Amino acid sequence: MGTVAILAVCCTPVIAQQQMPPEQAFALFEQATKTITSLDVVMQVRMSWPMKHVVIGTRTIEGQQVPITEWAERLPGEPQKSEQHFYRQVMSPSGQRRIEYFVSAQAANPRAIQVLDGEAMRELEPDLRLGAIKPHKGRILFDAEDYSAFFKTEFGNMPWVKIFRLRPTMTATLEPDGAVLIHSPPTPKTSFQNYGFRVWLDPHHGMLPRKVERYVLDSDAELLWSDAYVNKWHQLPSGAWAPIEVTTTNYNRKDPHKGRAVNVYVAKVDVARSKWNQPIPPATFVLAFPKGTQVTDLIRDVIFTTGDEDSGKNLDRLLADAQNVAPLRQMFEPPAQNRSPLFWWIVALNGVVMIGGLALAFFLRRRARAQ
């Protein structure tokens, strides 16, 4: 009996992987992303840090001591750091976005709002009467917290299919369970040249991505730096699917803890309070600044206080009606002899112009997540 069982196992046919034309895989992927045309989702993201940052030394910049940190193991019994973020994320078929930040799942009003209206990015902290206007050049949220990244985009606003079509080295494989694996290794002189990507399209959920891996080459060996898994799905009335729970893990890329998970994000959608593929009122993507709001305008390089009530639709009119208009450079630039490389680094990130305001608050919060 044992011999027969062994023979049966040994002789069971194994379905091999099959190569398929990459363009065919792209078409499947692109068609899948079109099954979600708009969304209005309420979600929470829990972040945890299995490892911690420790100071291993300092370096001197313009006479100031700046700490040098690295990831380290937590001590036995040391609690793991974690925090939660709460969002409402809205996206129109044309790509307009609205992100609302809440202090808790029960909070009625957002503490901060961002709107990408097609002309610019507007940001507002209502309670503080602080606002910002800036060009939109990239991501709004980290991919681990951005719902659109769970099915459609990478690095904030770049569609996956567009990334793949910009890269000359590509393979597509049909796996035994019907999944399609698209693989693009690091390729010099191409989009995101230092990164390799693997995306698995799920045949049981409309060929949307169920798993994503991002890696770099380390001495010619692959070194995983991030992966994302869809843990749960929700079927829409149309029969299409939407991801509603996603786990994203980032890994250390340096010795002595190379390959260890350093932070983990678990994003969960509140299905009862969310909707997909339903009409979204145009007013959703209008963010007006109340009278008396201090606004930092990174497009025109000025800071001002709003005068007449803002319509939320005309930046030129907003500035024309403003009070206390002053150039950003005049207000925030230190004397030339006191500038340091750190100053220019901060300026490049648009943080220095928002002392006490929105842009700096968002920037510091995002840096804190990585520590």
C-alpha positions, 0 to 999 in steps of 0.5 A: 500500500505504501509503495502504491501511494509513493508511486501515485505521488511520484507519477502525479503530473505537474503542471508547468509554468507557461510563458506568455507574451508580456503585452498580453499580460499587460492587457489583462492587467490594464483591463482589470484596473478599469473595473474600478473607475471611482472610489470613496473608501474609509480605511485605517492603517496600522503600522508596526515596527518589529525593529527600532532605530538606534543612534550609532554615532554622529557626523558634523554638518556646518559645526552641528552634530547630526545623529547617525542611526541604523536598524537594531533588534528590540530588547527582550520584553521591549514593546513594539512601536505601533500607531494607527492612521485613519483616512477617507480617500476619494478618487474620480474617474479622471484622477482627482483625489481627496484625502481626509485625515482623522484622529480616530475612527470615530472622529466626525471631522477631519483634522487635515484635508488634501485635494488634488483638483487637476490644477494644484494640490490644496491642503488645509488644517481647518482647526489651525486655519493653515493651508498650502498650495503646491504643484502635484509632482508625485505621491500623496501618501506612501503606497502602503497607505494609498488605496489606489496603490493596492490595485493600480499605481506605484510610487504614488501616481504612476500606473503599473502598466505604464511602468512596465511598458517603459521597461525593455526587459520583461517576462510574463508567466502563466502559473499553474493556478491561473495566476499571471506573474509579470517580472521586470528586473532592474534595467539601467537607463529605464524608468526606476532603473534600480528596482526590480518588480514582480506582480502576480495577477489573481485569476480569482479576483478579476486579474487584479494584483494579489501580490507585489514584490520590489527588490534591488540587486545586492552583489548581483543577488536579489534583495527584497526591500518591500512586498504587499499582499491582498489578504481580503477582497470585496465583490462589487455589485457589478461582479468586479472585485476590490481589495479591502485588506492589504499587508505591506512589509518593508525590509532592511537593506543593510548589514547587520540585519539585512533582509529583516522586516523593519516596518509592517503596514496593515490597511483595512477598509470599512466596507460599510462606509465605503463605495466603489464605481458610484457617482462622486459630486464635483464639489468633493474636489473643491477645497476652499480656504476660510477667510483668515487662513494663512496659506503658503503658496509653493507655486507662486512662492508667497505666503498670505492670509486669505481675504474674501471667502475663497471659492476653491476654484480660482488660485489667481483670484485667491491671491488677488484678494489676499492680505499680508502677502510676502515672498517666501524667500524673504520670510524664511531664507537665512543669511547666506553665511548661515546656510548649510547643506541641510538647509538646501535639503529641506528647501528641496522637500518644501518643508522649510516654508511651512514652519507651523503649517501644513507642509512641514507637518505632513513632512515630519509625520511621514519621516517619523513613520520610517523611524 
